[in-house]
Amino acid sequence: MSYIVSISGSPSAESRSAVLSSFLRKEAEQKGTEVKEFSVLDFDPAVLIHGKYDDPSIVHIGEVLRGASGVIIVSPVYKAAYTGALKALLDLLPQDAFKDKPVFPLMVGGSFAHLLAIDYSLKPLLAALSAQTILKGVYVLDKFVDKSDLNNPVKDEEVQSKIEGQLGQFLEIALGMSSEAELG
């Protein structure tokens, strides 16, 4: 059975990006796709800071990623890039952690000044992890995310449409690739 993995790069459990990560999981599950969700908060900070790539928690996420059909990465924008906690986690994964997998990046920022953070900071990192297909991704202004409405947190129709479109495309690619792998 195929599944996808969602990784939240937010160091806050109640951030807008964490809310969007959970929202994407629910949306994918409503479409019949199993989602295994991780957050940088699931890992001991000492493991991340000291680069303990052989820690059981890192080995576990590596194994889960190996079996995944695709990966969703959600991160807030910090200093025009993804979070340091997300970078620390991704640095500990095997070099080919995203090999043959589509990746859907989504970032949440405070202004349009960091609109290109996905293209200039996150996508090169995902490519270094051998992502098969990196979708265009969606940049969401934090003012369009209502943290108090967990069932429908996106409060802008255009942004909602972009997220739904990219998620649909991502699932189609991920599940299509998974079906091909099972047949081959």
C-alpha positions in Angstrom: 0.0 0.0 0.0 1.3 3.4 -0.9 1.6 6.4 1.4 3.1 9.9 1.4 5.1 11.6 4.1 4.5 15.1 5.3 7.3 17.0 7.1 6.7 20.2 9.0 9.8 22.3 9.5 8.3 24.7 12.0 9.8 24.7 15.5 6.4 25.7 16.9 3.6 23.2 17.2 1.0 26.0 16.8 2.5 27.8 13.8 0.7 28.6 10.6 2.9 26.2 8.7 2.2 23.4 11.3 -1.5 24.1 10.8 -1.1 23.9 7.0 0.8 20.7 7.3 -2.0 19.1 9.2 -4.5 20.5 6.8 -2.7 19.0 3.8 -2.6 15.6 5.6 -6.4 15.8 6.2 -7.0 16.8 2.6 -4.8 13.9 1.2 -6.5 11.4 3.6 -9.9 12.5 2.4 -8.7 11.7 -1.1 -7.9 8.2 0.1 -4.1 8.6 0.6 -2.4 7.5 3.8 -0.1 10.2 5.2 2.7 9.7 7.7 3.3 13.0 9.3 6.6 14.2 10.9 7.6 17.5 12.5 11.0 18.8 13.4 9.6 18.8 16.9 9.4 15.0 16.9 13.2 14.9 17.1 15.4 15.5 20.1 17.2 18.8 19.5 20.5 17.3 20.6 20.1 14.7 17.8 19.7 17.5 15.2 22.3 19.8 16.6 25.0 17.1 17.0 24.3 15.5 13.7 23.4 12.1 15.0 22.5 10.5 11.7 22.5 7.0 13.3 20.0 7.9 16.0 17.0 5.6 15.9 14.6 8.5 15.2 16.6 9.5 12.1 17.0 5.9 11.0 13.2 5.5 11.4 12.2 8.6 9.3 14.8 7.4 6.6 13.1 4.0 6.4 9.6 5.6 6.3 10.8 8.0 3.5 12.3 5.1 1.6 8.8 3.5 1.3 6.9 6.7 0.6 5.4 7.5 -2.8 5.9 11.3 -2.3 6.9 14.0 0.2 5.2 17.2 1.3 7.5 19.8 3.0 6.0 22.7 4.8 8.1 25.4 6.4 7.8 29.0 7.6 10.2 31.5 6.0 13.0 32.5 8.4 15.6 35.0 7.1 14.5 34.4 3.4 14.8 30.6 3.7 13.5 27.5 5.4 14.0 27.0 9.1 17.4 25.9 10.6 15.6 23.0 12.3 14.3 21.7 9.0 17.8 22.0 7.5 19.3 20.1 10.4 16.8 17.3 10.0 17.2 17.1 6.2 21.0 17.1 6.6 20.8 13.9 8.6 18.8 12.0 6.0 20.4 9.7 3.5 21.7 11.6 0.4 19.0 9.8 -1.8 16.2 10.2 0.7 13.8 11.6 -1.9 15.0 9.5 -4.9 12.2 8.7 -7.3 9.8 10.7 -5.3 7.8 13.8 -6.1 8.0 16.6 -3.6 5.4 19.3 -2.9 7.0 22.3 -1.1 4.9 24.9 0.7 6.2 27.9 2.6 4.5 30.4 4.8 5.9 34.0 5.0 5.0 37.4 6.3 5.3 39.3 3.1 5.8 38.9 -0.6 9.5 39.9 -0.2 10.3 36.2 0.3 8.1 34.9 -2.5 11.1 33.2 -4.2 12.2 31.4 -1.0 10.9 28.1 -2.4 12.8 28.5 -5.7 16.1 29.9 -4.3 16.4 28.1 -1.0 14.2 25.1 -0.6 14.2 23.6 -4.1 18.1 23.3 -4.4 18.1 21.4 -1.1 15.4 19.1 -2.2 17.3 18.5 -5.5 20.4 17.6 -3.5 18.3 14.9 -1.8 17.5 13.4 -5.3 13.9 14.5 -5.5 12.4 13.1 -8.7 10.0 15.9 -9.4 9.8 19.1 -7.4 6.4 20.7 -7.9 6.1 24.5 -8.3 5.0 24.7 -4.7 2.9 27.3 -3.0 4.0 30.4 -1.0 1.3 31.5 1.4 1.2 34.8 3.2 0.7 34.2 6.9 -2.3 36.6 7.0 -4.2 34.1 4.9 -3.9 31.3 7.5 -6.3 31.2 10.4 -4.7 29.1 13.1 -7.9 28.9 15.0 -9.8 27.1 12.1 -8.0 23.8 11.8 -10.6 22.4 9.3 -10.3 25.2 6.8 -7.4 27.4 7.8 -6.8 29.0 4.4 -8.8 32.3 4.1 -8.0 33.3 0.6 -9.8 31.7 -2.4 -6.9 32.1 -4.8 -4.4 30.6 -2.3 -6.8 27.8 -1.5 -7.2 27.0 -5.2 -3.4 27.0 -5.6 -3.0 24.6 -2.7 -5.7 22.3 -3.9 -4.3 22.3 -7.4 -0.8 21.5 -6.4 -1.9 18.9 -3.9 -4.0 17.2 -6.6 -1.1 17.3 -9.0 1.3 16.0 -6.4 -1.0 13.1 -5.4 -1.6 12.2 -9.1 2.2 12.0 -9.7 3.0 10.3 -6.4 0.3 7.6 -6.7 0.9 7.2 -10.5 4.6 6.6 -9.8 3.7 4.2 -7.0 1.4 2.2 -9.3 4.1 2.0 -11.9 6.6 0.7 -9.3 4.2 -1.9 -8.1 3.6 -3.1 -11.7 7.3 -3.1 -12.6 
